[in-house]
Amino acid sequence: MTRREAARANFLNGYNCSQSIILAFEDLLPMEKSQLLKISSPFGGGMGRLREVCGSVSGMFMIVGLLYGYDTPETGQRKAELYARVQELAHRFEEKHGSIVCRELLGLNIRHDLPVPEARTKDYYKKRPCPEIIGDTAEILEVFIKENPPF
């Protein structure tokens, strides 16, 4: 199964958009699955259904932090390099989807949505582009990692 397929399957199995991306790259990450799921759980729905940055993009950025990030106080080159990676990935995503903002991707005009998630029914999946967006995010990140091996 490709990472794209895995990310889509994760979402279709009930994980949120951020968790779906994180799990698709779990084998590369230095944390236990349960920790990855917990840390990424608030980022679904554009951060707790606030409809801000797309959860799949947030998950992608978390992975970038785990693979390329730093763990000391930093104000110089290492921080700039990490931020450049984040901006490059955001740009690649925006080229494909026009925005990294959840409400814009979903065509919503509300800024903060109700905290209760919608039931995952067939109708839900028909009206949401999320599985495709999540698949695209996984593909974008996979290509980026191949171009910029962290190991």
N, CA, C and O atoms as a GROMACS GRO file, in nm:
protein
  604
    1MET      N    1   0.085  -0.118   0.000
    1MET     CA    2   0.000   0.000   0.000
    1MET      C    3   0.090   0.125   0.000
    1MET      O    4   0.186   0.132   0.077
    2THR      N    5   0.059   0.220  -0.084
    2THR     CA    6   0.136   0.344  -0.087
    2THR      C    7   0.101   0.429   0.034
    2THR      O    8   0.001   0.404   0.102
    3ARG      N    9   0.184   0.529   0.061
    3ARG     CA   10   0.152   0.620   0.171
    3ARG      C   11   0.023   0.697   0.141
    3ARG      O   12  -0.056   0.724   0.232
    4ARG      N   13   0.002   0.732   0.015
    4ARG     CA   14  -0.122   0.798  -0.025
    4ARG      C   15  -0.242   0.710   0.010
    4ARG      O   16  -0.339   0.757   0.070
    5GLU      N   17  -0.235   0.584  -0.029
    5GLU     CA   18  -0.344   0.490  -0.001
    5GLU      C   19  -0.362   0.470   0.149
    5GLU      O   20  -0.474   0.463   0.199
    6ALA      N   21  -0.250   0.460   0.221
    6ALA     CA   22  -0.258   0.440   0.366
    6ALA      C   23  -0.323   0.561   0.434
    6ALA      O   24  -0.408   0.544   0.521
    7ALA      N   25  -0.283   0.681   0.393
    7ALA     CA   26  -0.340   0.802   0.454
    7ALA      C   27  -0.491   0.809   0.428
    7ALA      O   28  -0.569   0.839   0.519
    8ARG      N   29  -0.531   0.782   0.305
    8ARG     CA   30  -0.675   0.782   0.271
    8ARG      C   31  -0.750   0.676   0.352
    8ARG      O   32  -0.858   0.703   0.406
    9ALA      N   33  -0.692   0.558   0.361
    9ALA     CA   34  -0.757   0.449   0.436
    9ALA      C   35  -0.769   0.485   0.584
    9ALA      O   36  -0.870   0.455   0.647
   10ASN      N   37  -0.667   0.549   0.638
   10ASN     CA   38  -0.674   0.591   0.779
   10ASN      C   39  -0.792   0.684   0.801
   10ASN      O   40  -0.866   0.669   0.898
   11PHE      N   41  -0.810   0.780   0.710
   11PHE     CA   42  -0.921   0.874   0.722
   11PHE      C   43  -1.054   0.801   0.708
   11PHE      O   44  -1.147   0.824   0.786
   12LEU      N   45  -1.063   0.714   0.610
   12LEU     CA   46  -1.188   0.641   0.588
   12LEU      C   47  -1.219   0.544   0.703
   12LEU      O   48  -1.334   0.501   0.719
   13ASN      N   49  -1.117   0.509   0.782
   13ASN     CA   50  -1.137   0.424   0.899
   13ASN      C   51  -1.169   0.504   1.025
   13ASN      O   52  -1.184   0.445   1.133
   14GLY      N   53  -1.179   0.637   1.014
   14GLY     CA   54  -1.223   0.718   1.128
   14GLY      C   55  -1.119   0.807   1.192
   14GLY      O   56  -1.154   0.885   1.280
   15TYR      N   57  -0.993   0.798   1.151
   15TYR     CA   58  -0.893   0.890   1.205
   15TYR      C   59  -0.916   1.028   1.146
   15TYR      O   60  -0.968   1.041   1.035
   16ASN      N   61  -0.878   1.131   1.221
   16ASN     CA   62  -0.893   1.265   1.165
   16ASN      C   63  -0.784   1.289   1.061
   16ASN      O   64  -0.694   1.207   1.044
   17CYS      N   65  -0.792   1.402   0.992
   17CYS     CA   66  -0.701   1.429   0.880
   17CYS      C   67  -0.555   1.434   0.924
   17CYS      O   68  -0.467   1.384   0.853
   18SER      N   69  -0.528   1.492   1.038
   18SER     CA   70  -0.391   1.500   1.088
   18SER      C   71  -0.339   1.361   1.127
   18SER      O   72  -0.227   1.324   1.091
   19GLN      N   73  -0.419   1.288   1.200
   19GLN     CA   74  -0.380   1.152   1.240
   19GLN      C   75  -0.359   1.063   1.118
   19GLN      O   76  -0.270   0.978   1.118
   20SER      N   77  -0.439   1.082   1.016
   20SER     CA   78  -0.428   1.000   0.895
   20SER      C   79  -0.292   1.014   0.829
   20SER      O   80  -0.235   0.916   0.782
   21ILE      N   81  -0.241   1.136   0.826
   21ILE     CA   82  -0.108   1.160   0.769
   21ILE      C   83   0.000   1.105   0.861
   21ILE      O   84   0.092   1.036   0.816
   22ILE      N   85  -0.011   1.135   0.988
   22ILE     CA   86   0.089   1.088   1.085
   22ILE      C   87   0.104   0.935   1.077
   22ILE      O   88   0.215   0.883   1.074
   23LEU      N   89  -0.008   0.864   1.074
   23LEU     CA   90  -0.002   0.717   1.071
   23LEU      C   91   0.058   0.665   0.941
   23LEU      O   92   0.122   0.560   0.940
   24ALA      N   93   0.038   0.736   0.832
   24ALA     CA   94   0.093   0.692   0.704
   24ALA      C   95   0.246   0.698   0.701
   24ALA      O   96   0.310   0.634   0.617
   25PHE      N   97   0.304   0.774   0.793
   25PHE     CA   98   0.450   0.788   0.801
   25PHE      C   99   0.506   0.736   0.933
   25PHE      O  100   0.621   0.762   0.967
   26GLU      N  101   0.425   0.664   1.006
   26GLU     CA  102   0.461   0.615   1.140
   26GLU      C  103   0.595   0.542   1.141
   26GLU      O  104   0.672   0.556   1.236
   27ASP      N  105   0.624   0.465   1.038
   27ASP     CA  106   0.747   0.386   1.035
   27ASP      C  107   0.873   0.472   1.034
   27ASP      O  108   0.980   0.422   1.067
   28LEU      N  109   0.862   0.599   0.997
   28LEU     CA  110   0.978   0.688   0.993
   28LEU      C  111   0.995   0.770   1.120
   28LEU      O  112   1.096   0.838   1.138
   29LEU      N  113   0.896   0.765   1.207
   29LEU     CA  114   0.891   0.859   1.319
   29LEU      C  115   0.939   0.798   1.450
   29LEU      O  116   0.914   0.681   1.478
   30PRO      N  117   1.009   0.879   1.531
   30PRO     CA  118   1.069   0.829   1.655
   30PRO      C  119   0.977   0.831   1.776
   30PRO      O  120   1.021   0.858   1.888
   31MET      N  121   0.848   0.802   1.756
   31MET     CA  122   0.753   0.800   1.866
   31MET      C  123   0.662   0.680   1.852
   31MET      O  124   0.645   0.625   1.743
   32GLU      N  125   0.604   0.639   1.962
   32GLU     CA  126   0.509   0.529   1.961
   32GLU      C  127   0.378   0.573   1.894
   32GLU      O  128   0.341   0.690   1.898
   33LYS      N  129   0.310   0.477   1.834
   33LYS     CA  130   0.186   0.504   1.764
   33LYS      C  131   0.086   0.578   1.852
   33LYS      O  132   0.025   0.675   1.807
   34SER      N  133   0.068   0.536   1.975
   34SER     CA  134  -0.031   0.600   2.062
   34SER      C  135   0.005   0.747   2.089
   34SER      O  136  -0.083   0.832   2.095
   35GLN      N  137   0.134   0.776   2.103
   35GLN     CA  138   0.176   0.915   2.124
   35GLN      C  139   0.152   0.998   1.998
   35GLN      O  140   0.106   1.112   2.006
   36LEU      N  141   0.182   0.941   1.883
   36LEU     CA  142   0.160   1.010   1.757
   36LEU      C  143   0.011   1.043   1.739
   36LEU      O  144  -0.025   1.153   1.697
   37LEU      N  145  -0.074   0.945   1.772
   37LEU     CA  146  -0.218   0.967   1.758
   37LEU      C  147  -0.269   1.073   1.856
   37LEU      O  148  -0.352   1.156   1.820
   38LYS      N  149  -0.218   1.070   1.977
   38LYS     CA  150  -0.263   1.169   2.076
   38LYS      C  151  -0.216   1.310   2.039
   38LYS      O  152  -0.294   1.405   2.047
   39ILE      N  153  -0.090   1.323   2.000
   39ILE     CA  154  -0.037   1.456   1.972
   39ILE      C  155  -0.101   1.518   1.848
   39ILE      O  156  -0.113   1.640   1.838
   40SER      N  157  -0.143   1.434   1.754
   40SER     CA  158  -0.205   1.486   1.632
   40SER      C  159  -0.357   1.497   1.643
   40SER      O  160  -0.420   1.557   1.556
   41SER      N  161  -0.416   1.442   1.748
   41SER     CA  162  -0.563   1.440   1.760
   41SER      C  163  -0.629   1.578   1.764
   41SER      O  164  -0.740   1.590   1.712
   42PRO      N  165  -0.571   1.682   1.822
   42PRO     CA  166  -0.640   1.811   1.823
   42PRO      C  167  -0.640   1.886   1.690
   42PRO      O  168  -0.709   1.987   1.676
   43PHE      N  169  -0.566   1.837   1.592
   43PHE     CA  170  -0.545   1.913   1.469
   43PHE      C  171  -0.646   1.881   1.358
   43PHE      O  172  -0.640   1.941   1.251
   44GLY      N  173  -0.737   1.789   1.383
   44GLY     CA  174  -0.840   1.759   1.284
   44GLY      C  175  -0.937   1.875   1.269
   44GLY      O  176  -0.955   1.955   1.361
   45GLY      N  177  -0.999   1.884   1.152
   45GLY     CA  178  -1.096   1.989   1.127
   45GLY      C  179  -1.035   2.128   1.127
   45GLY      O  180  -1.100   2.226   1.164
   46GLY      N  181  -0.910   2.137   1.086
   46GLY     CA  182  -0.845   2.267   1.086
   46GLY      C  183  -0.818   2.317   1.226
   46GLY      O  184  -0.838   2.435   1.256
   47MET      N  185  -0.772   2.228   1.312
   47MET     CA  186  -0.739   2.251   1.452
   47MET      C  187  -0.866   2.259   1.536
   47MET      O  188  -0.920   2.366   1.560
   48GLY      N  189  -0.912   2.143   1.579
   48GLY     CA  190  -1.028   2.136   1.667
   48GLY      C  191  -1.155   2.191   1.605
   48GLY      O  192  -1.238   2.249   1.674
   49ARG      N  193  -1.170   2.173   1.474
   49ARG     CA  194  -1.284   2.222   1.396
   49ARG      C  195  -1.294   2.375   1.398
   49ARG      O  196  -1.402   2.431   1.382
   50LEU      N  197  -1.180   2.441   1.417
   50LEU     CA  198  -1.177   2.586   1.402
   50LEU      C  199  -1.170   2.625   1.256
   50LEU      O  200  -1.186   2.742   1.221
   51ARG      N  201  -1.145   2.527   1.169
   51ARG     CA  202  -1.140   2.544   1.024
   51ARG      C  203  -1.026   2.636   0.982
   51ARG      O  204  -1.039   2.714   0.888
   52GLU      N  205  -0.915   2.627   1.053
   52GLU     CA  206  -0.795   2.704   1.020
   52GLU      C  207  -0.705   2.620   0.930
   52GLU      O  208  -0.751   2.571   0.827
   53VAL      N  209  -0.578   2.599   0.965
   53VAL     CA  210  -0.488   2.521   0.880
   53VAL      C  211  -0.539   2.378   0.870
   53VAL      O  212  -0.569   2.314   0.971
   54CYS      N  213  -0.547   2.327   0.747
   54CYS     CA  214  -0.593   2.190   0.721
   54CYS      C  215  -0.517   2.093   0.810
   54CYS      O  216  -0.395   2.102   0.824
   55GLY      N  217  -0.589   2.000   0.870
   55GLY     CA  218  -0.528   1.902   0.959
   55GLY      C  219  -0.422   1.816   0.890
   55GLY      O  220  -0.323   1.779   0.952
   56SER      N  221  -0.442   1.785   0.763
   56SER     CA  222  -0.340   1.704   0.694
   56SER      C  223  -0.212   1.784   0.678
   56SER      O  224  -0.102   1.727   0.684
   57VAL      N  225  -0.224   1.914   0.657
   57VAL     CA  226  -0.106   2.000   0.647
   57VAL      C  227  -0.038   2.010   0.783
   57VAL      O  228   0.084   2.003   0.792
   58SER      N  229  -0.116   2.024   0.889
   58SER     CA  230  -0.058   2.027   1.024
   58SER      C  231   0.015   1.897   1.053
   58SER      O  232   0.125   1.898   1.110
   59GLY      N  233  -0.045   1.784   1.015
   59GLY     CA  234   0.022   1.656   1.034
   59GLY      C  235   0.152   1.649   0.956
   59GLY      O  236   0.253   1.599   1.007
   60MET      N  237   0.151   1.699   0.834
   60MET     CA  238   0.271   1.702   0.752
   60MET      C  239   0.380   1.785   0.822
   60MET      O  240   0.496   1.745   0.824
   61PHE      N  241   0.342   1.898   0.878
   61PHE     CA  242   0.439   1.983   0.946
   61PHE      C  243   0.492   1.916   1.073
   61PHE      O  244   0.609   1.932   1.106
   62MET      N  245   0.407   1.842   1.144
   62MET     CA  246   0.454   1.768   1.261
   62MET      C  247   0.561   1.666   1.221
   62MET      O  248   0.662   1.651   1.289
   63ILE      N  249   0.536   1.598   1.113
   63ILE     CA  250   0.633   1.499   1.064
   63ILE      C  251   0.764   1.568   1.028
   63ILE      O  252   0.872   1.516   1.059
   64VAL      N  253   0.756   1.682   0.963
   64VAL     CA  254   0.877   1.758   0.929
   64VAL      C  255   0.954   1.794   1.056
   64VAL      O  256   1.077   1.785   1.058
   65GLY      N  257   0.884   1.833   1.160
   65GLY     CA  258   0.950   1.864   1.286
   65GLY      C  259   1.019   1.742   1.344
   65GLY      O  260   1.132   1.752   1.394
   66LEU      N  261   0.953   1.627   1.339
   66LEU     CA  262   1.012   1.506   1.394
   66LEU      C  263   1.132   1.457   1.311
   66LEU      O  264   1.226   1.399   1.365
   67LEU      N  265   1.129   1.480   1.181
   67LEU     CA  266   1.238   1.433   1.094
   67LEU      C  267   1.352   1.534   1.079
   67LEU      O  268   1.468   1.494   1.067
   68TYR      N  269   1.321   1.663   1.078
   68TYR     CA  270   1.422   1.764   1.047
   68TYR      C  271   1.437   1.869   1.156
   68TYR      O  272   1.522   1.957   1.146
   69GLY      N  273   1.355   1.861   1.262
   69GLY     CA  274   1.350   1.966   1.363
   69GLY      C  275   1.471   1.968   1.456
   69GLY      O  276   1.563   1.887   1.444
   70TYR      N  277   1.467   2.061   1.546
   70TYR     CA  278   1.574   2.080   1.644
   70TYR      C  279   1.515   2.071   1.784
   70TYR      O  280   1.395   2.088   1.803
   71ASP      N  281   1.601   2.045   1.881
   71ASP     CA  282   1.552   2.028   2.019
   71ASP      C  283   1.632   2.109   2.120
   71ASP      O  284   1.642   2.073   2.237
   72THR      N  285   1.687   2.219   2.072
   72THR     CA  286   1.759   2.312   2.160
   72THR      C  287   1.708   2.453   2.130
   72THR      O  288   1.644   2.475   2.027
   73PRO      N  289   1.735   2.548   2.219
   73PRO     CA  290   1.697   2.686   2.186
   73PRO      C  291   1.766   2.725   2.055
   73PRO      O  292   1.885   2.703   2.038
   74GLU      N  293   1.690   2.783   1.966
   74GLU     CA  294   1.744   2.808   1.832
   74GLU      C  295   1.690   2.939   1.777
   74GLU      O  296   1.570   2.963   1.779
   75THR      N  297   1.779   3.022   1.728
   75THR     CA  298   1.737   3.147   1.665
   75THR      C  299   1.804   3.167   1.530
   75THR      O  300   1.784   3.271   1.466
   76GLY      N  301   1.882   3.071   1.486
   76GLY     CA  302   1.963   3.093   1.367
   76GLY      C  303   1.931   3.003   1.250
   76GLY      O  304   1.815   2.984   1.213
   77GLN      N  305   2.036   2.949   1.193
   77GLN     CA  306   2.029   2.876   1.068
   77GLN      C  307   1.940   2.752   1.075
   77GLN      O  308   1.863   2.727   0.982
   78ARG      N  309   1.948   2.676   1.182
   78ARG     CA  310   1.866   2.553   1.191
   78ARG      C  311   1.717   2.586   1.187
   78ARG      O  312   1.640   2.517   1.121
   79LYS      N  313   1.678   2.691   1.258
   79LYS     CA  314   1.538   2.733   1.257
   79LYS      C  315   1.498   2.780   1.117
   79LYS      O  316   1.391   2.744   1.067
   80ALA      N  317   1.584   2.859   1.054
   80ALA     CA  318   1.555   2.909   0.920
   80ALA      C  319   1.541   2.793   0.821
   80ALA      O  320   1.453   2.797   0.735
   81GLU      N  321   1.626   2.692   0.832
   81GLU     CA  322   1.619   2.577   0.742
   81GLU      C  323   1.488   2.500   0.763
   81GLU      O  324   1.424   2.458   0.666
   82LEU      N  325   1.448   2.482   0.888
   82LEU     CA  326   1.323   2.412   0.917
   82LEU      C  327   1.204   2.492   0.862
   82LEU      O  328   1.116   2.436   0.797
   83TYR      N  329   1.202   2.620   0.887
   83TYR     CA  330   1.092   2.704   0.839
   83TYR      C  331   1.088   2.706   0.686
   83TYR      O  332   0.980   2.711   0.627
   84ALA      N  333   1.204   2.702   0.622
   84ALA     CA  334   1.208   2.696   0.476
   84ALA      C  335   1.144   2.566   0.426
   84ALA      O  336   1.074   2.566   0.325
   85ARG      N  337   1.168   2.456   0.496
   85ARG     CA  338   1.106   2.329   0.459
   85ARG      C  339   0.954   2.337   0.473
   85ARG      O  340   0.880   2.293   0.385
   86VAL      N  341   0.908   2.393   0.584
   86VAL     CA  342   0.764   2.409   0.607
   86VAL      C  343   0.702   2.494   0.496
   86VAL      O  344   0.598   2.460   0.441
   87GLN      N  345   0.767   2.605   0.465
   87GLN     CA  346   0.714   2.693   0.362
   87GLN      C  347   0.714   2.627   0.224
   87GLN      O  348   0.620   2.646   0.146
   88GLU      N  349   0.816   2.549   0.194
   88GLU     CA  350   0.821   2.476   0.067
   88GLU      C  351   0.705   2.378   0.057
   88GLU      O  352   0.641   2.369  -0.048
   89LEU      N  353   0.679   2.304   0.164
   89LEU     CA  354   0.568   2.209   0.163
   89LEU      C  355   0.434   2.280   0.153
   89LEU      O  356   0.344   2.234   0.082
   90ALA      N  357   0.420   2.392   0.222
   90ALA     CA  358   0.295   2.469   0.213
   90ALA      C  359   0.275   2.517   0.070
   90ALA      O  360   0.164   2.513   0.017
   91HIS      N  361   0.382   2.562   0.008
   91HIS     CA  362   0.374   2.609  -0.130
   91HIS      C  363   0.331   2.495  -0.224
   91HIS      O  364   0.246   2.516  -0.311
   92ARG      N  365   0.389   2.378  -0.208
   92ARG     CA  366   0.353   2.264  -0.292
   92ARG      C  367   0.205   2.228  -0.275
   92ARG      O  368   0.136   2.197  -0.372
   93PHE      N  369   0.159   2.232  -0.150
   93PHE     CA  370   0.018   2.202  -0.123
   93PHE      C  371  -0.072   2.309  -0.186
   93PHE      O  372  -0.173   2.278  -0.248
   94GLU      N  373  -0.034   2.435  -0.168
   94GLU     CA  374  -0.113   2.545  -0.224
   94GLU      C  375  -0.117   2.541  -0.376
   94GLU      O  376  -0.218   2.577  -0.437
   95GLU      N  377  -0.009   2.497  -0.439
   95GLU     CA  378  -0.009   2.484  -0.585
   95GLU      C  379  -0.118   2.387  -0.631
   95GLU      O  380  -0.180   2.406  -0.736
   96LYS      N  381  -0.139   2.285  -0.552
   96LYS     CA  382  -0.238   2.182  -0.588
   96LYS      C  383  -0.380   2.222  -0.547
   96LYS      O  384  -0.475   2.195  -0.620
   97HIS      N  385  -0.393   2.286  -0.430
   97HIS     CA  386  -0.527   2.310  -0.374
   97HIS      C  387  -0.565   2.457  -0.356
   97HIS      O  388  -0.679   2.487  -0.321
   98GLY      N  389  -0.472   2.549  -0.378
   98GLY     CA  390  -0.504   2.691  -0.372
   98GLY      C  391  -0.498   2.753  -0.234
   98GLY      O  392  -0.497   2.875  -0.222
   99SER      N  393  -0.493   2.672  -0.130
   99SER     CA  394  -0.494   2.722   0.007
   99SER      C  395  -0.451   2.609   0.100
   99SER      O  396  -0.456   2.491   0.064
  100ILE      N  397  -0.407   2.646   0.221
  100ILE     CA  398  -0.384   2.546   0.326
  100ILE      C  399  -0.489   2.559   0.436
  100ILE      O  400  -0.480   2.492   0.539
  101VAL      N  401  -0.589   2.643   0.416
  101VAL     CA  402  -0.690   2.671   0.517
  101VAL      C  403  -0.811   2.578   0.497
  101VAL      O  404  -0.870   2.574   0.389
  102CYS      N  405  -0.846   2.506   0.601
  102CYS     CA  406  -0.954   2.407   0.598
  102CYS      C  407  -1.084   2.463   0.542
  102CYS      O  408  -1.140   2.405   0.449
  103ARG      N  409  -1.132   2.574   0.596
  103ARG     CA  410  -1.262   2.626   0.552
  103ARG      C  411  -1.261   2.664   0.405
  103ARG      O  412  -1.363   2.652   0.337
  104GLU      N  413  -1.147   2.710   0.354
  104GLU     CA  414  -1.137   2.744   0.212
  104GLU      C  415  -1.136   2.617   0.127
  104GLU      O  416  -1.197   2.613   0.021
  105LEU      N  417  -1.067   2.515   0.174
  105LEU     CA  418  -1.063   2.388   0.102
  105LEU      C  419  -1.201   2.323   0.095
  105LEU      O  420  -1.235   2.257  -0.003
  106LEU      N  421  -1.279   2.342   0.200
  106LEU     CA  422  -1.413   2.283   0.207
  106LEU      C  423  -1.522   2.375   0.153
  106LEU      O  424  -1.638   2.335   0.145
  107GLY      N  425  -1.486   2.496   0.115
  107GLY     CA  426  -1.585   2.590   0.064
  107GLY      C  427  -1.682   2.638   0.171
  107GLY      O  428  -1.798   2.666   0.141
  108LEU      N  429  -1.635   2.648   0.294
  108LEU     CA  430  -1.720   2.694   0.405
  108LEU      C  431  -1.699   2.842   0.429
  108LEU      O  432  -1.591   2.895   0.402
  109ASN      N  433  -1.800   2.909   0.479
  109ASN     CA  434  -1.785   3.050   0.512
  109ASN      C  435  -1.788   3.074   0.662
  109ASN      O  436  -1.794   3.189   0.707
  110ILE      N  437  -1.784   2.968   0.740
  110ILE     CA  438  -1.780   2.982   0.886
  110ILE      C  439  -1.636   2.977   0.932
  110ILE      O  440  -1.553   2.905   0.875
  111ARG      N  441  -1.607   3.051   1.034
  111ARG     CA  442  -1.470   3.053   1.084
  111ARG      C  443  -1.448   2.946   1.190
  111ARG      O  444  -1.352   2.869   1.181
  112HIS      N  445  -1.534   2.938   1.289
  112HIS     CA  446  -1.523   2.837   1.394
  112HIS      C  447  -1.648   2.750   1.388
  112HIS      O  448  -1.760   2.799   1.402
  113ASP      N  449  -1.627   2.622   1.366
  113ASP     CA  450  -1.737   2.529   1.354
  113ASP      C  451  -1.774   2.475   1.492
  113ASP      O  452  -1.699   2.492   1.588
  114LEU      N  453  -1.888   2.410   1.501
  114LEU     CA  454  -1.926   2.344   1.625
  114LEU      C  455  -1.822   2.239   1.660
  114LEU      O  456  -1.763   2.179   1.570
  115PRO      N  457  -1.797   2.214   1.788
  115PRO     CA  458  -1.694   2.118   1.825
  115PRO      C  459  -1.730   1.973   1.799
  115PRO      O  460  -1.643   1.886   1.799
  116VAL      N  461  -1.858   1.945   1.777
  116VAL     CA  462  -1.902   1.807   1.758
  116VAL      C  463  -1.880   1.767   1.612
  116VAL      O  464  -1.937   1.828   1.522
  117PRO      N  465  -1.799   1.666   1.588
  117PRO     CA  466  -1.775   1.624   1.450
  117PRO      C  467  -1.898   1.560   1.387
  117PRO      O  468  -1.984   1.504   1.455
  118GLU      N  469  -1.904   1.571   1.255
  118GLU     CA  470  -2.014   1.508   1.182
  118GLU      C  471  -1.996   1.358   1.180
  118GLU      O  472  -1.884   1.307   1.184
  119ALA      N  473  -2.107   1.287   1.173
  119ALA     CA  474  -2.102   1.141   1.161
  119ALA      C  475  -2.039   1.105   1.028
  119ALA      O  476  -2.066   1.170   0.926
  120ARG      N  477  -1.956   1.003   1.027
  120ARG     CA  478  -1.888   0.959   0.905
  120ARG      C  479  -1.978   0.863   0.828
  120ARG      O  480  -1.966   0.741   0.839
  121THR      N  481  -2.068   0.920   0.751
  121THR     CA  482  -2.161   0.843   0.671
  121THR      C  483  -2.118   0.847   0.524
  121THR      O  484  -2.023   0.917   0.489
  122LYS      N  485  -2.188   0.772   0.439
  122LYS     CA  486  -2.160   0.777   0.296
  122LYS      C  487  -2.181   0.918   0.242
  122LYS      O  488  -2.104   0.965   0.158
  123ASP      N  489  -2.285   0.986   0.290
  123ASP     CA  490  -2.311   1.123   0.246
  123ASP      C  491  -2.198   1.218   0.289
  123ASP      O  492  -2.162   1.309   0.214
  124TYR      N  493  -2.145   1.197   0.408
  124TYR     CA  494  -2.033   1.278   0.456
  124TYR      C  495  -1.916   1.267   0.359
  124TYR      O  496  -1.860   1.369   0.317
  125TYR      N  497  -1.880   1.145   0.322
  125TYR     CA  498  -1.766   1.125   0.234
  125TYR      C  499  -1.793   1.175   0.093
  125TYR      O  500  -1.700   1.215   0.022
  126LYS      N  501  -1.919   1.174   0.050
  126LYS     CA  502  -1.953   1.225  -0.083
  126LYS      C  503  -1.932   1.375  -0.094
  126LYS      O  504  -1.890   1.425  -0.199
  127LYS      N  505  -1.960   1.448   0.014
  127LYS     CA  506  -1.952   1.594   0.008
  127LYS      C  507  -1.818   1.650   0.053
  127LYS      O  508  -1.795   1.770   0.041
  128ARG      N  509  -1.729   1.568   0.103
  128ARG     CA  510  -1.601   1.615   0.152
  128ARG      C  511  -1.487   1.575   0.059
  128ARG      O  512  -1.479   1.459   0.017
  129PRO      N  513  -1.399   1.670   0.026
  129PRO     CA  514  -1.282   1.636  -0.055
  129PRO      C  515  -1.167   1.582   0.030
  129PRO      O  516  -1.057   1.558  -0.021
  130CYS      N  517  -1.190   1.564   0.158
  130CYS     CA  518  -1.083   1.531   0.253
  130CYS      C  519  -1.002   1.407   0.216
  130CYS      O  520  -0.879   1.414   0.221
  131PRO      N  521  -1.062   1.295   0.178
  131PRO     CA  522  -0.978   1.179   0.145
  131PRO      C  523  -0.879   1.209   0.031
  131PRO      O  524  -0.764   1.163   0.035
  132GLU      N  525  -0.923   1.283  -0.068
  132GLU     CA  526  -0.835   1.317  -0.179
  132GLU      C  527  -0.725   1.414  -0.135
  132GLU      O  528  -0.609   1.399  -0.172
  133ILE      N  529  -0.763   1.513  -0.056
  133ILE     CA  530  -0.666   1.610  -0.004
  133ILE      C  531  -0.563   1.540   0.083
  133ILE      O  532  -0.443   1.567   0.071
  134ILE      N  533  -0.608   1.450   0.168
  134ILE     CA  534  -0.517   1.375   0.255
  134ILE      C  535  -0.421   1.290   0.172
  134ILE      O  536  -0.302   1.282   0.202
  135GLY      N  537  -0.473   1.226   0.069
  135GLY     CA  538  -0.388   1.148  -0.020
  135GLY      C  539  -0.284   1.236  -0.088
  135GLY      O  540  -0.167   1.198  -0.098
  136ASP      N  541  -0.326   1.353  -0.134
  136ASP     CA  542  -0.232   1.447  -0.197
  136ASP      C  543  -0.125   1.491  -0.099
  136ASP      O  544  -0.008   1.501  -0.135
  137THR      N  545  -0.163   1.518   0.025
  137THR     CA  546  -0.068   1.560   0.127
  137THR      C  547   0.037   1.453   0.150
  137THR      O  548   0.156   1.483   0.158
  138ALA      N  549  -0.006   1.329   0.160
  138ALA     CA  550   0.089   1.219   0.179
  138ALA      C  551   0.185   1.209   0.061
  138ALA      O  552   0.305   1.187   0.080
  139GLU      N  553   0.134   1.226  -0.058
  139GLU     CA  554   0.217   1.220  -0.178
  139GLU      C  555   0.318   1.335  -0.181
  139GLU      O  556   0.435   1.314  -0.213
  140ILE      N  557   0.274   1.454  -0.149
  140ILE     CA  558   0.362   1.571  -0.145
  140ILE      C  559   0.475   1.547  -0.045
  140ILE      O  560   0.592   1.572  -0.076
  141LEU      N  561   0.441   1.499   0.074
  141LEU     CA  562   0.542   1.476   0.177
  141LEU      C  563   0.636   1.363   0.138
  141LEU      O  564   0.757   1.373   0.161
  142GLU      N  565   0.584   1.258   0.082
  142GLU     CA  566   0.669   1.145   0.041
  142GLU      C  567   0.773   1.190  -0.062
  142GLU      O  568   0.890   1.153  -0.051
  143VAL      N  569   0.733   1.267  -0.159
  143VAL     CA  570   0.826   1.319  -0.260
  143VAL      C  571   0.930   1.408  -0.194
  143VAL      O  572   1.049   1.398  -0.223
  144PHE      N  573   0.885   1.494  -0.104
  144PHE     CA  574   0.976   1.586  -0.033
  144PHE      C  575   1.082   1.508   0.045
  144PHE      O  576   1.201   1.541   0.040
  145ILE      N  577   1.040   1.405   0.117
  145ILE     CA  578   1.134   1.326   0.196
  145ILE      C  579   1.235   1.255   0.106
  145ILE      O  580   1.353   1.247   0.139
  146LYS      N  581   1.189   1.205  -0.008
  146LYS     CA  582   1.282   1.141  -0.104
  146LYS      C  583   1.383   1.240  -0.158
  146LYS      O  584   1.499   1.206  -0.179
  147GLU      N  585   1.340   1.363  -0.180
  147GLU     CA  586   1.430   1.468  -0.229
  147GLU      C  587   1.524   1.519  -0.122
  147GLU      O  588   1.633   1.567  -0.152
  148ASN      N  589   1.483   1.508   0.005
  148ASN     CA  590   1.558   1.563   0.119
  148ASN      C  591   1.570   1.458   0.229
  148ASN      O  592   1.510   1.475   0.335
  149PRO      N  593   1.645   1.351   0.208
  149PRO     CA  594   1.651   1.245   0.308
  149PRO      C  595   1.697   1.297   0.445
  149PRO      O  596   1.802   1.362   0.455
  150PRO      N  597   1.620   1.269   0.548
  150PRO     CA  598   1.655   1.318   0.681
  150PRO      C  599   1.759   1.231   0.753
  150PRO      O  600   1.813   1.272   0.856
  151PHE      N  601   1.786   1.115   0.700
  151PHE     CA  602   1.870   1.018   0.771
  151PHE      C  603   2.014   1.024   0.728
  151PHE      O  604   2.096   0.949   0.779
   0.00000   0.00000   0.00000
